[in-house]
């Protein structure tokens, strides 16, 4: 757990990069497999961000924990924005793709 915590800002930056890539692939076009892989990567990075936030708050890094909580809320909001608000488009992109 401590190794994941040491990479706390790397995980936040990786989420931003993967989110940007998934946004581009989802709306510009890409295969269904690539869309699914990017969605799984986003979910795994959100889980890692959650673990970092819990570790920071439990080990008295309250300031860092609050910032990580803010990053986590923003990350979840972005995922909801692109995958849930455009649900019909997302289902098509994740099942048949745009080849």
Backbone bond lengths (Angstrom), bond angles and torsions (degrees), N, CA, C in turn:
res aa  C-N    CA-C-N  psi(-1)  N-CA   C-N-CA  omega(-1)  CA-C   N-CA-C  phi
1 X - - - 1.438 - - 1.523 111.19 -
2 X 1.311 115.57 -35.98 1.455 119.07 -178.99 1.533 111.50 -66.96
3 X 1.337 117.29 -33.24 1.470 119.86 177.51 1.515 111.59 -66.17
4 X 1.330 116.48 -38.83 1.459 119.36 176.61 1.520 109.38 -65.05
5 X 1.321 117.28 -40.15 1.457 120.49 -179.66 1.524 111.64 -64.76
6 X 1.329 117.26 -35.65 1.463 119.35 178.56 1.527 111.53 -63.17
7 X 1.318 116.56 -26.55 1.466 120.84 -179.96 1.528 111.65 -98.40
8 X 1.325 117.39 28.51 1.459 120.88 -172.89 1.523 113.03 -60.35
9 X 1.308 118.78 -43.50 1.467 119.98 -178.28 1.516 110.83 -79.65
10 X 1.319 117.07 -27.03 1.468 119.98 175.07 1.525 109.82 -65.11
11 X 1.320 116.63 -39.82 1.466 120.51 178.96 1.518 110.51 -65.19
12 X 1.323 118.06 -40.23 1.468 121.09 178.09 1.527 110.16 -63.93
13 X 1.315 117.63 -42.96 1.469 121.27 179.24 1.520 110.53 -68.30
14 X 1.328 117.33 -40.68 1.465 120.31 176.44 1.527 111.21 -61.41
15 X 1.327 117.13 -39.03 1.460 119.25 177.30 1.524 109.92 -61.61
16 X 1.336 117.18 -43.41 1.465 119.52 -179.93 1.523 111.33 -61.60
17 X 1.323 117.42 -41.10 1.463 121.33 179.93 1.524 110.79 -67.69
18 X 1.327 116.85 -46.31 1.468 120.58 -179.55 1.522 110.26 -66.77
19 X 1.338 117.29 -37.54 1.457 119.89 177.43 1.522 111.15 -63.33
20 X 1.326 117.04 -43.96 1.462 119.99 177.88 1.525 110.97 -61.93
21 X 1.315 116.60 -41.92 1.468 119.86 178.55 1.518 110.98 -65.50
22 X 1.323 117.71 -41.07 1.463 119.52 179.84 1.515 111.31 -68.50
23 X 1.316 117.73 -34.99 1.465 121.07 176.17 1.520 110.27 -62.48
24 X 1.320 115.76 -46.33 1.468 120.14 -179.54 1.521 111.08 -65.20
25 X 1.316 117.18 -46.58 1.468 120.66 -178.24 1.523 110.80 -66.21
26 X 1.322 116.96 -37.62 1.456 120.19 -178.16 1.519 111.60 -68.96
27 X 1.317 117.88 -43.38 1.460 120.12 -173.63 1.519 114.82 -98.76
28 X 1.301 118.82 -20.38 1.461 120.30 176.60 1.515 110.06 -90.04
29 X 1.289 116.19 -33.60 1.456 120.55 178.07 1.505 111.16 129.78
30 X 1.274 114.10 144.11 1.453 120.86 179.63 1.514 108.77 179.06
31 X 1.278 115.55 171.24 1.462 118.88 -178.68 1.525 109.94 -75.04
32 X 1.309 115.04 160.55 1.460 120.35 179.85 1.523 110.72 -64.98
33 X 1.330 117.23 -35.37 1.463 120.76 179.61 1.520 112.59 -63.43
34 X 1.323 116.75 -42.04 1.464 120.57 178.77 1.521 109.84 -66.25
35 X 1.327 116.79 -41.73 1.466 120.00 177.99 1.523 111.56 -61.12
36 X 1.321 116.85 -42.27 1.471 120.27 179.36 1.519 111.51 -65.64
37 X 1.322 116.74 -42.63 1.475 120.37 179.61 1.528 111.29 -62.26
38 X 1.318 116.89 -42.26 1.464 119.58 178.90 1.521 111.79 -67.81
39 X 1.321 117.23 -35.20 1.463 119.83 176.35 1.527 110.48 -64.94
40 X 1.326 117.39 -43.31 1.466 121.08 177.86 1.527 110.47 -63.26
41 X 1.329 117.63 -41.20 1.464 120.30 178.18 1.528 110.83 -62.74
42 X 1.336 116.92 -41.21 1.466 119.80 177.29 1.520 111.36 -61.28
43 X 1.319 117.22 -44.21 1.463 120.63 -179.72 1.529 110.85 -64.57
44 X 1.323 117.56 -42.18 1.468 120.41 178.27 1.530 111.66 -63.73
45 X 1.314 116.78 -39.23 1.468 119.41 178.11 1.527 111.48 -68.87
46 X 1.326 118.03 -33.47 1.467 119.97 174.83 1.521 110.22 -66.20
47 X 1.326 117.22 -39.27 1.472 120.20 176.67 1.527 110.23 -63.43
48 X 1.324 117.49 -41.67 1.470 120.72 177.97 1.525 110.78 -65.02
49 X 1.332 117.57 -38.91 1.464 120.15 176.77 1.528 110.52 -64.00
50 X 1.327 116.46 -39.44 1.471 120.07 178.14 1.526 110.47 -63.15
51 X 1.320 116.92 -43.27 1.464 120.61 178.58 1.522 110.98 -62.23
52 X 1.323 116.95 -41.09 1.468 120.47 177.40 1.518 111.49 -62.15
53 X 1.311 116.57 -43.26 1.455 120.56 -178.84 1.536 110.51 -63.47
54 X 1.322 116.74 -45.79 1.467 120.55 179.37 1.528 110.19 -63.00
55 X 1.320 117.49 -43.48 1.469 120.98 179.65 1.528 110.72 -62.33
56 X 1.321 116.86 -42.14 1.467 120.25 -178.76 1.525 111.12 -65.14
57 X 1.312 116.69 -42.75 1.467 119.27 -178.28 1.532 111.21 -70.69
58 X 1.340 117.40 -38.63 1.468 120.36 -179.80 1.521 113.02 -69.96
59 X 1.324 117.69 -27.61 1.462 120.62 -176.46 1.522 113.07 -105.66
60 X 1.307 115.45 29.66 1.469 122.99 171.77 1.527 114.65 65.10
61 X 1.311 117.55 27.36 1.464 120.57 171.13 1.529 107.10 -102.13
62 X 1.320 115.96 62.74 1.467 121.13 -170.70 1.535 112.10 -61.85
63 X 1.311 117.91 -41.07 1.461 120.62 -179.69 1.522 112.16 -62.19
64 X 1.321 115.08 -45.89 1.461 120.15 178.27 1.517 110.16 -66.83
65 X 1.328 116.61 -37.83 1.458 120.80 179.29 1.516 112.48 -61.77
66 X 1.321 116.88 -40.33 1.461 120.64 179.05 1.526 110.45 -67.34
67 X 1.314 117.32 -41.12 1.470 120.20 177.89 1.524 110.31 -65.11
68 X 1.326 116.79 -42.04 1.466 120.14 177.40 1.524 111.43 -65.06
69 X 1.329 117.46 -35.55 1.465 120.67 174.89 1.522 110.78 -62.85
70 X 1.327 116.65 -42.15 1.464 120.21 176.30 1.519 111.95 -61.85
71 X 1.320 116.79 -43.60 1.470 120.67 177.28 1.521 111.28 -63.17
72 X 1.333 116.47 -38.18 1.462 120.96 179.22 1.528 111.15 -66.13
73 X 1.318 117.31 -42.84 1.462 120.82 178.66 1.520 110.67 -63.80
74 X 1.317 117.16 -42.36 1.465 120.81 177.72 1.523 110.47 -64.17
75 X 1.323 117.67 -41.31 1.463 121.73 179.29 1.522 111.43 -61.69
76 X 1.313 116.25 -46.01 1.462 119.93 179.63 1.522 110.59 -65.71
77 X 1.318 116.88 -38.36 1.472 119.98 177.63 1.519 110.95 -62.81
78 X 1.327 117.54 -41.72 1.470 120.28 178.30 1.522 111.37 -63.67
79 X 1.323 116.75 -42.70 1.460 120.02 179.40 1.529 110.01 -63.89
80 X 1.317 117.08 -44.31 1.461 119.82 176.92 1.524 111.20 -61.12
81 X 1.319 115.97 -38.71 1.465 119.56 -177.81 1.522 112.08 -63.17
82 X 1.321 117.98 -44.50 1.465 117.01 -175.48 1.517 113.55 -88.18
83 X 1.323 118.41 -28.94 1.456 118.64 -176.07 1.527 113.66 -96.72
84 X 1.303 119.27 -31.03 1.461 120.81 -175.78 1.527 111.38 -95.71
85 X 1.316 118.27 -43.43 1.463 119.70 -177.49 1.517 112.41 -65.92
86 X 1.309 117.55 -29.09 1.467 120.74 177.73 1.525 108.81 -111.23
87 X 1.321 116.82 52.72 1.453 122.89 -170.55 1.527 113.20 -58.99
88 X 1.328 118.81 -45.59 1.464 120.83 -178.31 1.528 110.88 -61.82
89 X 1.297 116.17 -42.59 1.462 120.87 178.48 1.528 110.49 -66.42
90 X 1.319 116.88 -40.78 1.460 121.73 -179.57 1.519 111.41 -63.56
91 X 1.326 116.44 -43.45 1.463 119.60 179.75 1.522 110.28 -60.68
92 X 1.316 116.98 -42.67 1.468 120.00 178.65 1.536 110.65 -63.99
93 X 1.326 116.58 -43.53 1.462 120.55 -178.44 1.524 111.87 -65.37
94 X 1.324 117.09 -36.27 1.461 120.14 -177.14 1.522 113.15 -84.05
95 X 1.315 118.03 -18.35 1.474 119.42 -178.59 1.521 112.55 -99.62
96 X 1.324 118.15 -55.20 1.456 119.77 -177.02 1.518 112.97 -105.15
97 X 1.315 117.81 -25.13 1.454 120.79 -179.58 1.516 112.54 77.13
98 X 1.300 115.29 179.42 1.455 122.27 -179.33 1.522 108.30 -126.64
99 X 1.300 116.17 79.38 1.468 119.90 -175.19 1.496 111.15 -92.88
